[in-house]
Amino acid sequence: MPQISIAKLFDDNQFRLQLAWCAGEDGADKKIDSEFTKDSSKGLIGHLNFIHPNLIQVLGVSEIQHLEGMDATLCATTLREIATRDLACFIVAGASRVPQVLLDAAKSTATPLLTSPVGSVELMWMLRPYLARALAECATVHGVMLDVLGMGVLITGVSGAGKSELALELISRGSGLIADDVVELYRVGPENIDGRCPPLLKDFLEVRGLGVLNIRTIFGESALRPRKALKLIVHLERPGGGEAPAERLPLKPGAESILDVQLRKVSIPVAAGRNLAVLTEAAVRNYVLQLRGMDSTREFIERQSHQIQAVHDEDDRL
C-alpha cells in the first residue's frame, strides 16, 4: 500500500517549494496512504475548506484574510476540529504572515504546519503530480519494458520465450530500457499507467548465455529511460506452449487489464527466422496509426467486400 509521510513530503519538495516548518513538528510522521485516499470522500489537496476538508489544507492570502476576519473563538474551535479529522497538514502559501490562531491549533493538535513563499495555486499545481506518483496504485509484472519509437511497450511471455534477447536487439536499434524481469507499474491517472524499474535492477538486462549486462555501460545513457507511460503490451507466444493460436486477421484488437486500465495487446508467435524486433516496431507503428483512425485490417476487409460486391453486381448484369 503506497503511503507518504509529511516528513518525506517536506524533504522531497523543500528545495523547489522553499518549504519551512512553522509548527507541529511532532506530527511529521503523519502519513497519507493510497487506501484511505481512494475510499475517502475528502479532497487530497486544496484551499482551506471548512465544509469539505482536504487532507492537505492550503492557505493563501485570501484564506489568511478570511481567518483574521472571523470571530477568534469560532475560528480557533473550527481549526481544532478540522485538525483532528484526519488532516495531514496545513501549508501557508504566498502569505507574509501566519495567524496566531492557526499556530495555536497546529501546536495543540500536533498537526504539521508548513510555509512556502510560492503562491497557493502554483504550489498545488506542483504538489498534485508529486502526490499522484507517490500514492499511485502499483503492481509488479514479469517482463521487459522499453521505450520503443517513443511508446512505452511491455514485452511479456513465458520464461525462455526470448523477451530479453528481443529487448537487447531493440536497444541496439535505438529503443530505451526501462526495466527487465520485474516491472513496477503505477496507476497515475484514470487511464494512465507508468512503468518503472526497481532500484535493485536499474541499468541491468539479463540475457541467457551472456549473463547480466549493464546497459548504461555498454550502450550509454541514451539507452535508458527512468519511466514511461505504458501503452502497448507485446506478448511472445512459443509454439506448443499451450496458448490459443493468434488470429490471422483479428477483427477486434487484443486487450489486457492492468490495475483496471484496458491496454492494447498484440500477440506475436515466436518461430525460427522471425525478426521479432522488426515485428515489434511494426506493431508500435501500426498502433500509432490506429490511434489516428487508420486501421489496415478493416481497410483491407472493406476493400475486399467492395470487390466482392462489384463482382456480384457484374454477374447480375450478365
C-alpha angles and dihedrals in degrees: 000000000000114000139162132204124221088242091059092044087054094047094047094049104028096102102044095039096033090229121188133185113245102168143333098060088153088070095054090113093059108126136211111207129193094232092060095043091048094055099032124094090215121109115246098225133354147121118307108293123181097185100043104021119205121222088239110037114203120199119198129177093286093050092049090051090049092053092048090052094053126092105274096230094046091046093051093048093048094048093049090049091051092046092057095050101085092288113166100198149318120245120194105204129191094349123124095214140037115218114241090230090060091048091051092049092050093048096045093049098035089238115157113248116194131180132207133178089218114104116260097245093048092045092054090044089057097041099048097070090043091054092044090056095042094050099035119134108252142198136174125228134185112246145069124284123202142168102244115185089335096310127108108241127185114204113205136174142121120301111285095023091120102257096142093044089052090048091051092052092047090050090052087053093054105275121133126237118231103168140344129208096351119044121188112214122197126190101221096168142011091276101012129097123180122205120213139169125246109247092242093059098040113139094004131117122180116214122183110250094015100058124212115351125199101223093190091057096043102040104017136239094305091066092067135071125193093213141341138192109256112234108152137035118206111195119197114215120202119210110257092012093131094252122130111259116258118256116259093221108014110203092194123047116245118250140185129194118229119175087348092302118121112228130187113254130196123190118209120190112227115227137153113278097019115129099223094181092058090045091051093049089047089052090053093048091047092050090051089054091049090053086056091052098261113125113178095194094053090044090055093047091050091048090050092048091051090050092050091047090050091053091050091050090050091051090051091053091052 
